[in-house]
């Protein structure tokens, strides 16, 4: 159920997030990268594009649950996911832009995971996406519709289940990027995503137990 | 506290800290007794919203309010 004014609050949050994202990107870009910028088919560029899509869905789910529950802990975690992942997506956009690379991917999602790892342990051949070509952890249209239709504790349980899987997929993607790129800004971002989302998975598992699986 | 940036910071009392004050960031902390200690501003330059934290733009606003917050 929507709370009165819920959409307005979400709009304000989103506006604040966009400002933060722009500020963040500007700060990062002034640092610059060592050496030549990554190519459009590099693991770095592929990760930055795919993770923006992945993050955008997490933000959507976080804003949806904020409209559907009064539980302050859930609302706070959702707020954190919405603002931090919007900010990170802004940084990813900014890096591609600074390198003169298009935001549109020239390849299907996760193609960059076919590239060899830096340490040579994986020469490719295993693409990290499902039969439908989706990124790991990405929520289907049907699951998103179910979350939209749900309310109260049922919506919270569904949100937590979907977001835990979403984060697990996000961690897998970050680790796949870390294995395939040494571009400093991308390494910093991927490490941050890995650390933060692993911690949030633990947090959300505890919350799921509280809401009764 | 005038030293603290307007956002992405929380200033509050901490039980048992005594005369000292401390600034904390992800994986880093500085204790000090003089608010004019230049090391405090150096700490902020190095760690405030720094990429050395996993989510440098995780805000301190918008969460559940705890007791005793000064700013």
Interface residues (C-beta under 8 A of the other chain):
Chain A: X13 X20 X21 X24 X27 X28 X72 X73 X76 X79 X80 X83 X84 X87 X88 X188 X191 X192 X193 X194 X195 X196 X199
Chain B: X49 X51 X53 X54 X55 X56 X57 X58 X59 X62 X63 X64
